Structure formats: structure tokens, C-alpha cells
Amino acid sequence: MQKPRKVRVSSDWTDEDRKRIRRVMQEYIAELENRNEILEQLGRDTQKERADIMLEVLGIQNMVGAVQLQESGMLELHRDVFARFLLEDK
């Protein structure tokens, strides 16, 4: 049976030990920051993809709606109402 290793207390650490621990901690923090940056970018990309999909769906719905309006002879009326709406906003 192996004897348990003796754990050194911080007062037993050499300057080199402290430097090595500091370096490892800095590398660890840099890796965490890099990971967080990647996750944030993925989140932004996902939101952008969702927005693009929604815009595409809305575009398709608008095209279908325009075809339906055109078929019913109401496209000109729709354009006039939309134009007045835009002018009222200004």
C-alpha cells in the first residue's frame, strides 16, 4: 500500500512554484475567456440565423400575400394604403 503524498503548504512553495501556478492560472483564464467569446459568437450567429429565417418566412408570406392580392384585383389598393401609411409616419 502506498503512503499518501505529503501536500506542500503554500509556505513550502518556491518562487518557481508560484510562477508556474501563476502561468497555469493565466493560461486557464485565457482559455475560459476564449471559450466564452466563442459561445457568445455562436449565440450571435444563432440569433442572426433565426432573424434571417424569420425574414425569409415573412418574405415568402408577403410574396404569397401579394399574389393573392393581385389575383383578387386589390394590389393597387394595397399599394396606395401602404404608401399613405408610410407618408403618415414622416
C-alpha positions in Angstrom: 0.0 0.0 0.0 1.3 3.4 -1.0 1.8 6.1 1.5 -0.2 9.3 0.9 1.8 12.0 -0.7 2.7 14.9 1.5 0.9 18.0 0.4 3.0 21.1 0.5 1.6 24.1 2.2 2.0 27.5 0.5 4.8 28.4 2.8 6.8 25.5 1.3 6.4 26.7 -2.3 9.4 28.1 -4.1 9.3 31.2 -6.3 9.4 28.9 -9.3 6.3 27.0 -8.0 4.4 30.3 -7.6 5.5 31.5 -11.1 4.4 28.1 -12.6 1.0 28.3 -10.8 0.5 31.9 -11.9 1.3 31.0 -15.5 -1.1 28.0 -15.5 -3.8 30.2 -14.0 -3.3 32.8 -16.6 -3.5 30.2 -19.4 -6.6 28.8 -17.8 -8.2 32.2 -17.6 -7.3 32.9 -21.3 -8.9 29.6 -22.3 -12.0 30.4 -20.4 -12.2 33.9 -22.0 -11.7 32.3 -25.4 -14.4 29.7 -24.7 -16.8 32.5 -23.6 -16.0 34.5 -26.7 -16.8 31.5 -28.9 -20.1 30.8 -27.1 -21.1 34.5 -27.4 -20.3 34.4 -31.1 -22.3 31.2 -31.5 -25.2 32.9 -29.7 -25.0 35.9 -32.0 -24.8 33.6 -35.1 -27.8 31.7 -33.9 -29.8 34.9 -33.3 -28.8 36.1 -36.8 -29.8 32.8 -38.4 -33.2 33.0 -36.6 -33.7 36.5 -37.8 -32.7 35.6 -41.4 -35.1 32.6 -41.3 -37.9 34.9 -40.0 -37.2 37.5 -42.7 -37.2 34.7 -45.3 -40.5 33.4 -44.0 -42.0 36.9 -43.9 -40.8 37.5 -47.4 -42.4 34.3 -48.6 -45.6 35.2 -46.8 -45.5 38.7 -48.4 -45.0 37.2 -51.8 -47.9 34.8 -51.3 -50.0 37.7 -50.0 -49.1 39.8 -52.9 -50.0 37.1 -55.4 -53.3 36.6 -53.6 -54.0 40.4 -53.6 -53.0 40.6 -57.3 -55.4 37.8 -58.1 -58.2 39.5 -56.3 -57.5 42.8 -58.1 -56.6 44.5 -54.8 -52.9 45.1 -55.3 -53.2 48.7 -56.3 -55.4 49.5 -53.3 -52.9 47.8 -51.1 -50.1 49.8 -52.5 -52.0 53.1 -52.0 -52.8 52.3 -48.4 -49.2 51.3 -47.7 -47.9 54.4 -49.3 -50.3 56.6 -47.2 -49.2 54.7 -44.1 -45.5 55.4 -44.8 -46.2 59.1 -45.5 -48.2 59.5 -42.3 -45.2 58.2 -40.3 -43.0 61.1 -41.5 
